[in-house]
Every structure is written in C-alpha cells, then in structure tokens.
Amino acid sequence: MLTALFQEKVFSTIHYSREELKNLRSKRNIFLCPHCSSELNLRVGSQNVPHFAHRSQFHCVIGKQHESPRHLLSKQLLYERLRDHFTEVKVEYYVKELQQIADVYVKTKTKKIAIEIQCSSIPIPDILSRTGGYQSQNITPFWLLTQPVSVKQNGLLQLPSFQQAFIRYSPQLHYFLLYFSPEDRNFTLFTHLIPVSVSAFISAAPVRIPIEQFTLPLSIPHPTVNHPYLLKNWNQFRMKWIYNKLHYNKAKSDLFLREVYREGDTFLYLPLFVGMPVFPHGIHFKNHVIEWQYYMWKDCMKKDPFFSEEKVVEVIKRRMDRGYLEFRTLPFVCGEQLLKEVVKGYLSLLKDIQVVRRKEDGQYQLSEPWNCPDNFPDFEQHQHDFFHKWKHILKKV
Ligand SMILES: [Zn+2]
C-alpha cells in the first residue's frame, strides 16, 4: 500500500523522499490502515518503492492481498504521470459504495476513471464484476495489464486466456493488447491481432509508448503501423495445426475430427478456403479457424450451392448452441452482432478470391463445386491456383 492514515489525515508515501520518510519513521510516528485501522509498518528500502505493510494481515481484506513491487511501482509511475495532466488524481482511492479500491483514480472534467493494474492472473468473472461495479457508479474502469507478455521466437504472441481478456478493439488498430512494463517505464502496443491457435496470435510490429507520452484517454501515435497483417506464413501455421491434430490422433475423442471423418472428407486435403484469416473480427472464435469455417462449409455451402448470409449465421449459431463452437471471452470488446460481422467478413473474402459469387438477390453461390483431390499432385494444383489469388488479396490488406 502507498497510503495510510497519519494524524487522522490521508498520507501517501509518493509525496515524500526516502530521507523524509526515514525521518518520519525514526520519530516513531503511528500509521494506520485506512480500511481496518490496524497499525502499519512503513517500509523504506533501497530497491522497492517505499510502502506500508500490515503487521498482522488477518483481519484486513486489503492487507491479505499480496502486492508485488511491480504493482507498487506501477501505481507510483502512473500517479506521477497523470498528476501532471489532471487536477484530481488519487492513488488507492476507496470507492465507498463498492467497498473497492481503485489503484489510481482520476477525475477529469467529464469523467471519473479508475485504473486497475493487473500484475497477476485473477479469474475473468472477477474482472467482470469489478467492471460492473465501477460502471454502476458511473466510473469508467481502465484495466492495465502489467503481467509480462510472452513473444515466441517465431514472433507469435502467446497469450493465456487471462491476458486475452485485456484485448480491446479500435477501428484503427483493430484488435489490440496494451501492456505496461513499470521497469522499462513504457507501454507496448500489439495491434492487428489474428489468432493462429487458441492461444497464439500474429501481431503487427509492436509499438512502444514511453510513459511520458501516456495520457487518458489513451492516444496512440499515428501512423506507426505499416504492415498491419503479417500473413506470409499463414499457410505454415494452418498446416502445422492440421499436422498436430493428425499427430496426436485423437480421432475418437475429438469432436471436430470425428465429424470430418464421418462426412468422408480427407482432413489433409480440405479446401484451402477453409481456414483463412478473417480480419478483423475472426478473432472472436476460440476454435481454430479451420473448425468454424469447416462447419460453415459442411452445414451450408456443401449442402446447397445457393445460400444467404442469414442462413450461414443461423447454421453457426446452432453449432455454438450445441457446444461445437465457442467465442472467446473478451470483456473489453463491446460490439453487437459480432457473429454476423465475422460471417460477413468471411463471405466477402470468399467473394474476393472467387470461391463464391454474389447474385443480384443478395444470395451467394459456390463458383464451382468442390472435388476433393484424390492424390497429392491434385492437391498441389489446388494450392497453386489458390495462392495465386490469395497473393493479390494480401497486397490489399
Ligand atoms: Zn488494513
């Protein structure tokens, strides 16, 4: 904690130097917890941000929460940065109505904002309930991820579902993730996210924003993103997923594989338009892109050469209701009719690569029926034809 009660007033360590704090401590002053009124120790070391700690943590909700040095440092840095911009900035602000403490609280001319710093994983329902609480008090929560984000050697972002919950959307950056590193005093922005598996994502080149440029609402230097979608390796990722599935051969227990085999399709030779990146909204499906596009193809296009957008939406909805498909939990993305947007995006891609035609009445039609290749050379021919068109699409992105 950075705040305590001192001589019946709120006292925060961030307003004092280490020397001043040491001096106060040496005079045996008494600092009390603002929440449970128990006595606190003032800790002034050489490494961590000076802070208060409970002597006995048993009775206090706040005292029980373990606060990492990164959390303390993040609070201090954000407070110091925002104080230069707004007149009303508070650290560890207690919202009485909610019995909740905002790490940093900012009151602007038009808005009240609570910054929640997240260094460690908490259950997503907790994020949702805290968010709901703030909103009920007309406070806008601003969740900030400070837990380190892992970037693999192949450049893919590896995001556990907790970190995925911090994904946001903007028309310029599409789906993006903002990460704050207090040690480096900067923010990193991963934009134009596209999933290649449940937890791995392609992102545009990361953008760094020093804390000196941070403000609320978040403003992003433009135009920093040159090549938003780096998709040249897309087919590699697609094939890797297929080979992984074949390698682990869970045909009996895998709902999806069972369906492919029962239908008589060759998993390795599925048409390449099944499993295409749909930007930006395709990210909403937690299932691999091959899975949801396969169901679309099997339940709709394969059955009937003429189909409407509404029909596709209906078919996918049914699959979701039956548990075959699932959306990711992205609590900070608000949007209506997301499924419709995803379907629309995919159909428009299929139209661009001439897999389907759009007729005058708005219905779609498969340009030619799909014949599953019997052998590898035939499949290679399909690959050759397909990527020729696909290359042109990539240029437009
Ligand atoms: Zn306490």
Residues whose N, C-alpha, C, O or C-beta is under 5 A from the ligand:
A	BS01	ZN	C33 H35 C36 S37 C60 G63
